Amino acid sequence: MKRLTADAFKEMLKSGYANLYNHAAYINTLNVFPVPDGDTGSNMSMTFENGYRDAEKCISDSIGEVAKALSRGLLMGARGNSGVITSQIFRGFYQAVEGKDDVGAKEIAEAFDNGSTVAYKAIMKPVEGTILTVIRESSWYAKHDVETLDPDMDLEEYFARFVKYAKESLDRTPDLLPVLKEVGVVDSGGMGLVKILEGFLAYVEGKPVALTKKEETQDQSALLDIENEEFGYCTEFILRLSQDYQQTFDENLLKKKLSDIGESLVVVRDEDLVKVHVHTLTPGEALNIGQRYGEFIKLKIENMQEQHTHIIESEKEKPKERKKYGLIAVASGEGVTQLFKDLRTDIVIAGGQTMNPSTEDFIKKIEELSYCDHIFLFPNNSNIILAASQARDVVNDRDITVIPTRSIPEGLSAVGMFNFEGEVGDNVNDLKEVISNVSSASVTYAIKDTSFDGVSVKEGDHIAMFEKSIVAAGKDRLEVVERLLDAIFAKGDKELLTMIVGEGKDEEEVRKIEEYVAENSEMELETIDGGQPVYSYLFGAE
């Protein structure tokens, strides 16, 4: 194949997306930390699907027009740092092929090389040993080969060389980023890029990659994304466990089954009773799952779409008064969400460690605050900051500031200190100082065996992280928490400790933790029922 037409480009994108999608779960396992929030594969897959779908809809014989649609779709659908960088790579690609009907290896090589340049410019502090390194090195070498060996090189040869150089660059990422070498993995974002390029190569060689599972349509995918709690049914029930399950009931297994069909999940057991709350499109299926464990004592199902429609209609009748500031934060867990709202946050986007909002998610919420003169975004996760920043750049006719909060404790402290009467510049300076004074820590569970920071971790262990280090791991969660607290106390420069308790709260364990803090430090402790998934405890020390 010598030239890539618009239709062939669409098919190539489809193969690239399929190969990325098929390997998304594996890419997720390359997370440096052995925690259940490794989502690079998922983020890149959802980002690329959004771009591919928009490209597929483009009715044009011009590859430039299809690339434009791809770039726009990737930009709006970008999730996580890897997704944002991917969108910037193909933004640069589009810039280079704009106005062209078809392209050969030389033009494609120049386009990907430009994609590397654009991606680097989009990142304030580029880190080597990441997807940025892989695209820079591989696109440069592939372009060099085309220019020096054969400007009329066929596409099979070009992409074979491109993939070869990308794999070699990926293999070198642990040498550039020591943390990768320590845990024995390559960069997950770089791996995602390699999978896309392998899919491209497979297509031009006449062996396009097909999806390994049945794919949801875009409409179905949108409906399943209930993060705004506007669709589906709020399903709640209390059941009494049958004799067969009173000794063998596995709370995590029930959570897993229900999480496959819904969001906003809470499962709490109290002796032989289990209380469940879930937002789902299929409440009947949720009830069927629950009924296997015993008999219902109480149940309630409410249509959230109908409730949302009533709210929207009533809101339309009440024009919003202009405000100087509008605040948007990202959080998960009913308690954490409510706390942000209590601190005068206008909109809380559901998301966090395991569900990164897209650029478009931020844009939609920014549009809802049209009555605010200036908007502040609080991502509350280091993997969401780029998507928030990209949304700010897209909506360039609004005054928007991103405060780079990397955790929920940082976000709560920043929002709590926000001066609604102050000037924008003063708020920015004050809030950056506030978050610089917050030390964040968390407790979750390990999804794989590893060794990190000298701490040996086994799958299923409870693990404690203090800032960017794992400080404790073990089977006894209380002991792990106490060792984490010892690390916090050892710093000796903080006075206030906030403990945010996750879903499935253990009252006795919380009481023992509170006693441990009182007996071993002079810090003032505030306990909050956050209800967040995945993380049993979040701590903020300031």
N, C-alpha and C positions, 0 to 999 in steps of 0.2 A: 504494500500500500504506500503510495507516494504522497497523496494529498488527503487531508482530513476535511470532509464536508460537514455541514451543519447537522445533517441527520446522523452521520457516522459519529460525530462528536457526542451527540445525545446517547448513542448506544455505548460509546466508550465510558461515559459518565455512569451509565447504568451498571456496567461491569465493575467499575471502580467502587461504586457505592455498595454493590452486592458483596464484594470481597471484604470491604471494611466491616459491613454489617455482620458477615459470617464470623469474623474474628473479634468482634467487639468484646465478648465475654473474656476472651483470652487477654486482650489488651488491658482490660480492667484489672487483671491479676498482677500486672506489672507495677502497680502502685508501690511506691517506696515503703510507705507505712503499711503494716499488715492489718489495716482496719477496713470495715465494710463501707468505705466511701470511695473506693477506687473506681472512678467513673470516666476516665479518659476515653475508653472505647465507646461508651454510651454517648458521651458528649459529642465526639467526632462523628459518630454514626448519625445521630439526630441532626447535627449541623449539616452534614453532607446530603442527607436525605432531603432536607428543606431546599437546598440549592439545586439538587438534581430534579426535584419535582417542578420547580419553577422553570428550569431549562427545558424540561420535557414539554411543558405547556406552550413554550415559545414557538409561534408559527412563523418561521423565517428560513430562508435558504442561506442566510449569512451566519457564519460561525461567530462573527463579532456580536451579533444580536443575541445568539444563544448564550455566549459567554457573559454577556451583560446580564441576562436573566439569571444565570447561575450565580454570578457575583452578588446580585441583589438578594437572592434567596439565601445564600450562605451568610451574608451580612446580617439579615434579619433573624435567621435561625441559630446564629452562633451561640454556643453554650460552653462555658468553661474556657480556660486559657487556651487549650489546644484547639477548641472550636473557633475561637476568635482568630488565632494565628492562621488556621486553615482558610478562613474567609479572606484574610488579607493576602495570602498567597494567590488565591484565584482572582482577587481584585486586581493584583498586578498582572496576572495572566490576561484578564479582560482588557486592561489598558493597552497591552501590546498587540492584541488581535482586533481591536476596535476597527470597524470599517472593512474588514476582510471577509470575503465569501468562503474561502477555504485556505488551509495552511499546510505547509510541508514541515519537515523535520527542522529546518533552519528557523522558521518562524516560531514553531512550538518551543524550541530550545531557548530562543530569545524571550519568549513569553514567560516561561518558568523561571528564567534567570531574573526577569523583572519582578516576578512574584516574590522571589527571595528578597529583593531590595525593598519592596513595599512592606513586606512582613517585618523586616528588621526596623524600618522607620516607625512602624506602628507601636513598637514596644519601647518604653522609656529606658529600661535597663535590660537589654537582651542577655540571656544566659546561654553560654555555650554548653554543648552536651545535651541539647534538646532538639525538638522538631526544627528549630531555626537553623541549627548546624547542619542537619540532614538535608534540608532543602537548599541551603547555600552551597554546600560542597557538591552535592550530586548534580544540581542544575548547572553549576559552573563547569564541572568536568564533562558532562554530556554536551554542553554547548561548545566547549573547546574541541571535542572530538568531531562534531559536525563541521565546525569551521576549518579545522586542519586536515581532516581525513576525507570528507566528502560532503560538500554543501547540499548535494542532491540525495543524501542518505535516505533510505526508505524508513518508514515509521517503525517497522518491526525492529530494525537495527538500533534506531535511536532509543526506543523505550527499553530495549534489552540492556543497553548501556546505562540508561538513566536508573533503572531498577538495580543494576549491579552496583553502581556508585552509591545509591541510597542505602543499600544493605551494608556496604562496607563502612559508610559513615555512621550508620546506626550501631554497628558493632564497636565503633570507637567511642561512643557516648560515655561508657563507664570510665574511660580514661580522662575524659574532660570534666565529668561531674562525679567526684569521689563518692557521694552518697549512693549513686547507682552501683558502683563497684562494691561498696560495703555490703549491700543486700543482694548482690548478684543478679541484677536485672539491667536491661537496656532501657532507654527512654521510651515511655509509653506513647507520647505524642509522635515521636519519630517512627515508632512501629506502625502507628495508624497511617502515617503518610506513606510508608512502604507498602502497606496493604492496598491503598488507593492506587498507587502506581503499578503494583502487580496486576490489579484488575484492568488497568488501562492496557498493559502489555498483553494480557490474555485476550483482550478484544481484538487488537490489531493483528494478533497471530491467528485469529479465527477461532478462538476457544473462549468466548466470553463467559464470565463467572455468573452463575445463577444463585439466587437466594436459597439458603438451606432450609428456611422455614417459610410457612405461609406468611405473607406480608400484609399488614393492616393497610387499608386505604388511608388516605390523608384525612378524610372526614372521620373515620373511626379513631384514628390517632388523636385527633383534636378533641373528640368526645371523651376519650379516656384520660385526657389531661385535665383533671378536676381540681387543679391547684388553686383556682379562684373560688372554689366551692359554689359554682353557679349551676352545675349540671349534676344529674343523678339524684340519688336518694340518701338522705341521712338515716342510716340504719342502726338502731340500738336494740340490744336484747340482753337479758340476764337469764342464764340457764343454770340448772342444778345438775352437776355431774352425776352420771349413772355410777353404779357400784363398780362397773368394769373400769371406769376412767378415774376414780377418785385417787388411786395410787399411781396410775401410769400417765395421767394427763400431761401433755407436753405443750406448755404455753407458747414456746417458740415455733412449734410446728403449726399451731392454729394461726399464729401471726403470719407465718409464711403463706399459708393457704389463702388467708383473707387479703394479704397485701398484693396477691396476684390479681385480684379483682377490684381493688379500691385504694383509697388514700385516707389520710387523716385517721389512721388506725390507732385504737387504744384497746388493749386487752388487760384486764386486771382480775386476778383470782383472789378470793377470800374463802379459805377452807373448801367447801364443796360447791361454792357459787363462782361463776365466771361472768364478768360484765364486759360487753363488747360494744365498741362504737366504731363505725366505718362509713365512709362516703363511697358509694358504688353505683354503677349503672345497672347492676343486676342484684337487687336486694334478695330476690328469691334464692339465688345461688348462695348468698351469704348465710341465709337461714338454713339452707340444706347442709352447709358445712357445719354450722353450729349444732344442729339437731343430732348429728352423729355422736355428740359427746354427752347428751342428756336431754332433759325436758326444759322447755321455756317457762320461766316464771313471769317474765314481762318482756314485751317487745313493742317497738315504735318505729314506723317508717314515714319519713316526710320527704316530699318532692322539693328539692332545693332550687330547681329551675323555676318552679312556680313562685317560691318565696322570693327568689332573686328578681323575677319579673315585677312583682308587686313593689319591691324596694326601688327598682329602677324607675317605674312609673311615678311613684310618689316623689322621687328625687327630681324627676323632670319638672314636676309642678313647682318645685322650690328652687329658684335661681340661686346659685352660690354667691355669697358675698366675696369680694376680692380680698385676698390675703397676701401679706408680704412674703410668707414662706410656705412651702409645701414639702413635707418629709415623706420619703419612701424608703422602707427597709425590707430586707429579706430575712425570713425566720421560719422555723417549723416548730410545731408544738403549740397546743392551744394556750397554755399558760404563758409561754414566751411571747406569742403573738399578742395576747391581751395586754401584756406588760408594755410592749412597744406602743400599743394604742393608748394606754393610760398615760404614756409620756408624750402624748399629742402627735404621734406619728399618723399621718393621714392615710397611708396605704401600706399594708404589709403583704409582700409577695411571698406566697408559700414556696419554700425551697431551702436549700442549705447544702450540707455535706453530700447527700446522696441525690439531690435533685437541683441541678443548677439552672436558674432561669435563663432564658435566651435574651438576646438583644431586643427582640421584638416584644417580649414580656415587659421589659422596662419601658419601651416606647409607648405601649398601650396604656400603662399606668401614668406615664408622664402626661399623655393626652387627657386623661381624666382630671388632671389638676390644672386645667386651662385657666382657672380663676386665680392661680397663684403667680406672683411676680417672679419668684426665684424658687427653684426646686433643689433640694439636697437628697442625694442617693447614698444609702448606707448598705453596701453589699454584704458585710458581716461574714465574709469568707474570701480567702485569698484567691480562690479559683473563680470568683464571680466578679472581681474588680474590673477585669478587662471587658466583660460584656456590658457592665454598667457604663464604663468609659466610652465604649463604642456607641451605646445608645445616646449618650450626651453629644457625641460628635455628629451623629445622624440628625438629631433634632437640634440643628444649629441655629434655629430662630428663637430658641428659648434660653433663658439664663439657668444653667444647670451646673451644679457642683457635685463631684463624687468625693466623698470622704472615704479613704481607703481602709475601712474597718475590716479586719481579718478574722474576727470571731464574734460570736453573740455577746460575750462580756464587753468587748470593745464597743460594739454597736449600742448596747444599753447605756454604757457610761457616756458615750458621745451624745446620744439623743437626750439623755437626762440632763446634760449640761448645756443644751442648745439654748441660745438667747434669742427668743422670738422678736425682741425689740431691737436687737443689735444690728450692726452692719455686716454685710456678707463677708468682707475681708477679715473683720474681727472674729467672726464665727469660725471661719476656716482656720485661722491661726490658733484660736483657743481649742478647737476640737482636735486638731492634730496633736496639740500638747496633751490633751486629755488621753487620747488613745495610746500615746507613747508611754504613758504612766501605767497602763493596764498590762498585767501579766496574765495570760490565758492558759488554762489547763483543762484536760478532759479525761474521762474514763469510758472506754468502750470494750469491744471484744476482738480478738484476733481471728482473721479468716485464713491464716496460713502460718506455717512454721518459718521463722527467720531469726536472724540475730542483728540487732541494731543498737548502736551506741553502747555496745558491750552488754546489752541485755538480751538473754535468750528468751525467745517467745515461741510458744506452741499454739497450734490451732485450737481455738476455743478458750484460750486464756483471757482473763480480764487484763487490759493493759491501760497504763496511765501515761499520758503525754503532757509534758510541761513545755510550753512554747513549741519548739521544733524537735524536741528530744523525747524518746521513750525512757521513762525513769523507773518503771516497775511493771512486772507482769507476773501472773500467777492464777491459780484456780480460786483462791479466796478473794472475793471482790473487796471486802472490808479491809483486808490487809493491804491490798494494792492501793486503795484510797489513802490509807494512813501513810504509806510510803511516799505517795504523791504530796500529801500535806507536809510531810517532813521536808521535802524539797522546796516547797513554797516558803515554809517557815525559815529555812536556812538562808534565804536571801535577805531576810530581816529588814527590808526597806518598805514594807507595805503595812497599812493599818486596817484596811477593810477587805473582807473576803466575802464574795457572793457565791453561793452554791445553788446551781439550777438543777433540779432533780428531774430526770427523764421519766418516760412512760413506764408503767409497771413498778411504781414506787414501793420500796420496802421500808415501811414506817420504822421498824426496829433498827434497821441499818442506818437510816437517816439520824435517828436519835443518838446512836453510838458515834457517828461522825461528828455530830454537834458537840458531844461530850469530849471527844478527842481534841477538837479545836480549842475548847475552853480550858482543857487541862494542859495543853502543850504550847499555847501561844497567847499573846495579848491582843490578837486581831479581833475586831468586831465582826461577827458572822451574820449574814443575812441569807436565809433559806427561801428559795422560790420554787414553787411547783411549775416546772416548765412544760412537762409532758412531751418533750422532744423525743423522736425516735432515735435508735442506733446508739446514742450517747447516754449512758446511765447518769453521768454527772458532768456538768460544765462548771468550771471554777473561774472566777475573775478576781485577781488581787490588785488592789490599788491603794 
